Amino acid sequence: MTPRPASPEQGGPRVARGEPSALAPAVREFVEAGVTLCLPDAVHICDGSDEENRTVLAQLEEQGVIKKLPKYHNCWLARTDPRDVARVESRTVIVTRDPREAVPAVLKGGVGQLGRWMSPEELDKEVAGRFPGCMKGRTMYVIPFSMGPVGSPLSKIGVQLTDSPYVVASMRVMTRMGKAVLTALGTGDFVRCLHSVGCPLPLQRPLVNNWPCNPEQTLIAQIPERRQIVSFGSGYGGNSLLGKKCFALRMASHLAKEEGWLAEHMLILGITNPAGQKKYMAAAFPSACGKTNLAMMSPTLPGWKVECVGDDIAWMKFDGQGHLRAINPENGFFGVAPGTSAKTNPNAMTAIAKNTIFTNVAETSDGGVHWEGMDEALPEGVTVTSWKNKPWSPGDGEPCAHPNSRFCTPADQCPIIDPLWESPEGVPIEAIIFGGRRPEGVPLVFEAFSWQHGVFVGAAMRSEATAAAEHKGKEIMHDPFAMRPFFGYNFGHYLSHWLSMAERPGAKLPKIFHVNWFRRSRTGGFLWPGFGENIRVLDWMFRRLDGEAGATPSAVGYLPCRDSLDLEGLKDPVDLDQLFALDREFWRKEAEEVGKYLATQVNEDLPAEIVRQLELLRQRVNQM
């Protein structure tokens, strides 16, 4: 790349910001290859400064991609093309030479649900059909970013090339981005991330909502062997913010297997009891199942305190003393807006009142935002414009905000952010919690009998489908470890990797629990009040870790003894019998479904220990 020509005609793109010659050789080589392939008009090396951020936001506003929300401080609203609203799992692939490295060999006649594979040759062909000249007329932004605190031994660095200023503004929130990262990187290794919305200028067709995307050509590829991520055609969420699911889960889970740690779809919270004793827990729930709400919980039990380390992703590694240490590799929250309210998550509502980019929520005529489940009455005379940019009223029969609409907000704005959330060595995890939306059959909480049983519980996770991906309806889907869309390698090998943690000399293994806040009564209402009342379940877990709370063995795990849950002060009585009822026929079917799923989807790659745990569950259910 020629260093600062006056115009593209003089031999290369204009350098809009930064010094290409100052980049480390490997970074410069990556940028030059991107320029040669994508042919941008200009190159902008991001420094992460406030001044740069203001410039990028102003440019987005000028292009009509975002608009200012005057009701709040430095908040913005983006509306996407309605064809670009969620993760596109059907177009997301793991690229390896051997398909078995990426996905299990599915039982004959089955359709693989645990990821999609593509060969390196096929990927090269797909890239060649999309990327050449894809950034013509646009600026290529060079985003150096750190997943995790800059300089932490648990952190990893990436460099993303993108032609989307919306991605630049969002990555600045979601990662540590800019000059400090290049300094920390030096001549070290980094993950190469290439992204384009796939809309070179001049446009071939008009944009919807001024939102550039190319949904027919969308492709998201992770290439672990090359340490590369390639994304084309989508400008939204995990498809384009490549530090998020692509790097922090798919790429990182592969690196974690190689290097002996865990990269998981988990929140991390610190919990302090009334005596001042503190413990950290990690929890895996599928998207839109309450991770952010739990991570930022306002406890209802007096004297308890919850603090948030992260709401979505945990990188965990055993230290020299055998403690499992976790960092949140992200720098912000990319939370689902619908259902977030002063009742469900007051801390999130406080956090998003400034420096936030909202996408696909509704807009109020007084310069604010609105969505389903916000539980705030609109002031007299205030009208609503839907995410589709049309006037909206409650009688319209469709939601004002897209079910997967999001807020992108800095983590340090959370009023209960944990004091150690950026600790380079991470926080010690004592409990791991699995959970999902199960309207029937699954009790409020149980504890796994052992680490091996806990890994089986994670493998057997099932939950109602959510709007974060392109699934429809309330179908109960298998979502092992809440990682089904995010595995960076063969799920059978992933299970073996988890099981191997028990063989580590001196490892202090966390206890494993399963929760279900969403069980419904026969009349359809929720049996458990949820939200801040979930502290009562965490209190039981906390005491279990200290060997103080009572538990009784059952077919599925240890259940709380009759009086071991603190229910004092609950507004409405709860039906503990229904909350903890185990129906033998339900669990026979559950074991059968899980067995069929694992046999079909993981097949020959299923570890013998998981087969053994399934058989033990069947035996216990038959003895109920």
N, C-alpha and C positions, 0 to 999 in steps of 0.2 A: 504494500500500500504506500503510495507516494505521500511523504509527510506534509501536508498542508498545501495542496494545489489550490488555485483560485477557483476552479470549477471542474466538474466531471470531465469535460472535454479535454482538459489538460493532463489527463492521465490517471485519474482516480477520483474518489469521492472527496468532497470538501470536508475538512475536519472542523466540526461545529464546536467541539469542546474537548479539552484534554490534549495530552501529548503522546501519540502512538509510540514515538521513539523511546519514551520512558518506561513502557511496559516491559515486563520480563519476557525473554525470548519466546517461551512457550505460549504465553498469552498473546503476544504480538502475532505469532504464527497462526494461532486460532482465529484472531480477528481478520488477518489478511486472507485466510482461506474463506471466511464468511463473506468478506467483501467481494472476492473473486466469484463466488457462487451466486450471491444474492443481488449484486450490483446496486447497492444503495446510492443515493445522491450525496449523503453526508454521513459522517461517523461522529458519535457523541460518546465520549468515555465518561461514565457517571462518577461523580465524586461524593454523592450522598449529602451534599450541603443543603441548608435551608433555602439558600438563594436558588440553587438548581431546582429544588422541588417547587418553589413558587413559579419558576419559569415553565416547568413541565405542566403544572396545573393550569396556568394561564393559556398555554398552547392548546390543551385539551378543551378548555372552555371556548376558545376561539373556533376550534374545529366542530363544536357542538356535540362533543362526546360526553362531556360532563357539564353540570350547571351548579352554581353556588346555592347553598341552602342558607338563606340569611338568618333563619331562626337560631342557628348554632354557630359556633366559632370554627371557621376553616373546615366546614363540612361540604361534601359534594355528592351529587346524584348522577349516576350513569344508568342509561337504559340500553340494553343490548338488542341486537337482532333477535327476535323470538326463536330463531333456529339455533341460537348459541347461548344456552342457559344452564348447562349442567356438564358434569364429567361424561365423556363419551367412551364408555367401557368397550363398546363394540369396535372402536377404532384405536384401542390402546394395546400395544404389543411389547413383549420382552423379546429381544433379539439375541439369540445364541446359536452356536454351530449345531449343537445337539438339542432337539426339542425337549428331551427329558431334563435338561438343565433348567428349563424355564417352566414347564408345566408337566404334571403327571400324565402317564399314558392312560387315557380314559378307557374303562371297560368297553368292549365292543358294543356298538349300538348306542352308547351314551354320548352326550354333547358336553364338552369340557366347559366348566364354569369357574375354574380357578386360574384364569388368565389366558392370554392368547400369545402364541409364538409366531415369530417371523424369522426367516433365515437372513444372515448378513447380505447375501446376494439379492434377495427379494427387497430388503430395505434399501440397498443402494439403488435399485431400479425405481422404487417408489420416490426416493429423494430426488433422483434425476428427473422424474416426471413432475416435480412440484417446485423445487427450490431455485433452479436457475432463473435469475432476473426477478425473483419474487419481491424484492424490496425497491424496485425501480421507482424513482420519484419520492422515496421516503428516506427517513434517517434511520441508520442502524445504531441502536443504543448498546453500549458495552456495559453490562452490569456486573461488577465484581461483588460477590456476596458471601457471607459466612453463615452457615447453618450452625447455630450455637454461638455463645460468646466468643468474640474475636480472641484468638490465642489459646482457648481452652483445649486441653488434650483430647476432649471428647468431640470437638467441633470439626467440621469439614468445610472446604471452600469450593465454590462454583463460580463460573463466569457465564452469564447468559447474554447472548446476542439476540436482540428483538427489534422489530420495527413498530412496536406499540408503546406510545408514551403512557397509556393507561397501565400497562404492565410495569413500567418504570416506577410510576407513583405507588403502585400496590406493592411491588417488591421492596421498596424503601420502607414500607410499614412492616412487611412480613419477615424481612431478613435484616441482618446488619449489612449495610451496603455502602460501598464507596472506597475512598483512599486508604483508610486504615486496613481494609481487607487486602488490598494489593501489597501493602507493606508487610502484613503478616504472612502473606503467601510467599513472598520472595521468589525463589526459583523452585518452590515445591510443586506438588501435583495438585490438580484441581479437576472438578467434573465440568465437562464442556457441554453447555446447553445452547441449542440453536432453536429459535422460535420465530415464526412469521405468521401474520394473520392471513397471508396469501392473497393480498389485494394490491398488486403493483399499480402505480399511477401512469397514465390516466386510467380511471376506472372503466371496466368493461360493462358494468351495470350499476345502477344507483344503489347507495347504501340504505339500509333500514335503520332509523334512529342514529344516523351518522356513525354506525358501528361497523368497522371493517371486519369481515370474516369470510370464510369460504367453506361452508359446512359440507359441501359435497366432497371436498378433498381433505377433510380433517384426518390427521394421523398423529398419534403420540407414541413415540418409540423410546424405550430404554435399552441401551446397549452396554451392559455391565462390563464386558471385556474391554471395550474401548473407553470406558468411563464417560459415556456420552448420553445425552438426552436430546431428542429431536422432536419438535412439535410444529405442526402446520395446520392452518385453517381456522383455529378457534382462538378467540381473544379473552376467554373467560375462565376464571377460577383455576382449578388444578390442571386444566389443559394448557394454561399459558403462564401461570406463576410457577415456574419450573422448580423452584426451591421447595414447593409444598409437597404434594403427594408423589410427584415424579422422583425428586431427589430424596426428600426426607423419609419416604417409605420404600418405594420400589428400588431405587438405586442403593439407598442406605441399608435395606434389609440384606441385599446381596453382599455389600461390604461387611456388614455385621457378621454374617455367616463366615466369611473369609477370615475376619479378624477376632472372632470370639465374643461378640456382644450382641445386643438386641435393638432393633429399630422398630418401634411399635406405634399403632394407632391408638394412643392412650393419653388421657389427661394426667396431670400430676398435681396433687394437692397436699398441703401441709395442714395437719389437724392438731389442735392443742386442746387438752381437756381442762376442766376447771382447776385442777391442781397445778397447771402450768407445764405438764408433760406433753411433748410434741412428737408426732410421727408423720412420715410421708407415705402416701399411697398412690398407686397408678391404677387407672381404670380404662378398660377398652369397651366402648359401645359403638355400634354403627353410627354413621352420620345422622344427625337430627334425632338422636335418641336421648339427648339430655347431657352430653359431655360438658358443654360450656356451662349449663346450669349447675351441675355438680361441682365443677372446678371453681365456680364463683359463689358457692352457696352462702346464704345468710342463715346460720343455724337458729332454730327456734328454742333449743334447750339452753337454759341460762348457763353462762360461764364457758361455753364452747366457742372456739374460734377456728374458722377455715380460711386458709390463705392459698392463693393460686400460683402455681409454678408454670403451668401450661394447660391449655384446654383441648389439645388435639393430638400431639405427637410427643413420644418419649424415646430418647436414646439412652440405653441402660447398659452399664458395664461393671463387672465386679472389680473392686479395688484390692489392694494388697492385703487388707484385713478381712476380705471375704464379703464385704457389704456390696449390695447391688446399688450402684450410684446412677442417678438419672439426671439428664439435662433436657430442657425444652429447646429443641433446635431452632424454634421460630422466635420472631421478635414482635409478633402481633397476633391478633385474633381475626380469623376469617369466619365469622359466625353466621349461622342461619338466622335471619331476622324474624320470620313469622313464629309466633309463640313466645318471643322474648318480650317481657313486660316488667313493670315495677313489682309485680307479684312473683313471677317466675324467676327473675334474675335482676334484682335492683342494681347490683354492682355492674353488670354489663350495660344497663341503661345509663348509668353515670359515666362509664368509660367511653361510650360512643357519642357523647354530646359535644365532642370537639375533635378536630384533626382526623375525621373519618370519611372514607369513601363508601357510600352506599350504592349498591347495584341492584336494579330491578325491584326496588321497593316502590310504594306509592308516594306521591308528593302532595302536600297540603297547600292550599292557596296562601297560607301565612308563612310559607317558606320552610316548612318542616317535613317530616317523613311519617308514613303510616303503613301498617301491615296488619294482617290477621293475627289476633291474639295479643295485640298491644294493650288492650284493655284500658284505653284512654278515650274518654268522650271528646269528640271534636268540638271546639268552641263554636258558638252561634255564628252562622254565616260562613264558616270555613268549608270549602269544597275540596274534593279529592280528585287527583289525576292518577290513573292507574299506571302500572309498570309498562303497559302498552301505549302510554301517552294519550289516553282517552279519558274524558270525564267519567267518573265512577260514582255509583251509589250502592248502598248495601243490598238493594233489591236486584242488582244486575245479574246475579246467579253465577258470577265467577269472581275469583279473588282479586283484590286490588293490588296485592304484591305477588310476585311469582313465588311458589312454594319453596324454591331454592334461592330466593333473594338473600343477599349477604351484606354484612357490615365488615369493613376492613379497618381495624383500629389498632393503635400501638398498645402493646401489652402493659407498658409502664403506666398507662392511664387507668388501669384497673385499681379501684380503691383498696382492694385486698390483695394486691400483688405480694408474693412472698418475699421477705428480705433476702433470701438466698436464691431467688429465681435466676440470677445470672452468675451464680457460683461456678467457677471454672471446673471444680472437681465434681459438681453435681450434688444432689441430695440423696440420702440413704432410703431406699424403698423397702418398707416392711410388709406391705400387703399389695396384692394385685387383684383387681376386681374385674370380672366379666359381667356383661349384661346386655339386654336387648328388650324390645317391645314384644311381650308375650301376653296377650289378653287372657289366656286361660292356662291352667295346669301347672305353671312354674311358680314355686313359692317366692315370697318376698326376698328372702336371703338364705343362702346356705354356704357352708365352708367345705372346701375339698378335703378329702381324707389324707391326701399326700400331694407332693409336687407332681407325680406322674398322673394322679387322678385329676389334678388341676389343669394339666396340659390337655387331658381328654375333654374336660369341661369347656376349655377354650375352643377345642376342635369341633365340639358339638353345638356351638352357639347358633341359635336361629332367632330371627327377628322379623317383624313386619317391614316390608319394603318402604324406603323413604324417597323424598324428592331430589336427593343430592345426585342421583344418577338417572338414567333414562328409563327406570322401571315404573310401572303403573300399579295403582291399587294397593290393597292391604294384604297381599299374599305374604305368607310366612316363608322367608327365604333363609337358606343356610348362609351364615356369614361367619366362618371360623375366625376367631381372634379379632373380629370386626376388621379383618384384613383382606377379605375376599377380593376386592378390586385392586389391592395394593401390593400383593406378593411380588417380589423381585426375582424369585426363583421357585423351583418346584416345591409345592406345599408339603409333600411327604418328607422332603429333606428339611424343610422348615420345622416340622414336628420333631424330627430327629435332633435338630439343633437345640430346640427348647428342652427336650428330654435330657440332652447331654449336660445341661447346666447342673443337674443333680450329681453328676460324677466329678464335679470340680473339687479338688481338695480345699477344705476350709470354707466352702461357699455357705453363706448364711442365707438360705433360700427364703424368700417371702412366703407367707401363707397366701393361699388363693381362695377367693370367694366368688360367688355369683349372685347378682341382684336382679330383681324384676319389679320396677316401680309401677308397671302398667297392667297388672292383673285386674280384670273387671268382674263385677258381680253378675248374678244371673239377670239383673235388670239393666245391665250395660254400663253402670257407673264404675269409676275407679275405686278399688277396695282400699287403696293407700293414698293419703293426701299428697305425698311427694314433696318436691321443692325443699324448702327449709326443714321440713319434718324428716327428711332423709338422714339428718344428723343422728337420729335415734338408731338407725341401722349402722352408721359409721361408729357410733358409740359402742355398740355390741362388738363390732370387729376390733375396735381399739382395745377393749377389755379382753377379747379372745387372744390378742397378740401378747398380752401380759398374763395369760392363763387365769383370768379372773371371772369371765362370763360363762354361764352354764350353756351346755349344748348337748343335744341328744342325736345319736346316729340315726339316719334314715336311709332309704334306698338311694337318694341322690347326693347325700352329704350330711354334714352336721347341721342340724336346725337349732335355732335358739330355744332354750328351755322356756317353759310356759311364762315365767316371770322375769326372764333375763332381758327383755326389751323394755327400755324406759318409755312408758306411754303417758307419764304424768303430764297434765296440762294440755293434752290433745283436745282441740275444740270439739270434734265429733268422735264418738267411739268407733273403733275399727273392729272388724270381725276377724280375729286371729285364726279362727278355725278355717275360714275360707281362704285367708291369705296364705296359710301354710298347708292346706289340704293337698295330699298326694293321691291322685286317682290312679289305680293300678292299670286300668285300660288305657288312660292317657299316656302313661309312661311306657307301657308296652309298645304303643304306636310310636312314641318319641324315639325309643331305642331302635325300633325297626327302621324309621325314617333316617336316623343318623347312620345306622349301619349300612343301609342301602346307599346313602350319599357317599360315605367314605369308601365303600367297596367300588362304586362306580367311578367316582371322581379322583380318588387317590390310588386305588387299585394296587398294583404291585409295589408302589412306593410307600404304602402305609406301614409305619413301624409296628413291629409285633406287640410292643407295649400298649399301643392304642387299641389294637384288636383285643388284647387281654382286658383292658379297662372297660371296653364295651361289653364283653362277656360277663365281667363282674357286675356291671349295672343290670344286665338282663337277669342275672341270678338274684340280685337283691330285689328287683321289681317282682319277680315270680314269688318271692317269699313274703311280699307285703300282705 
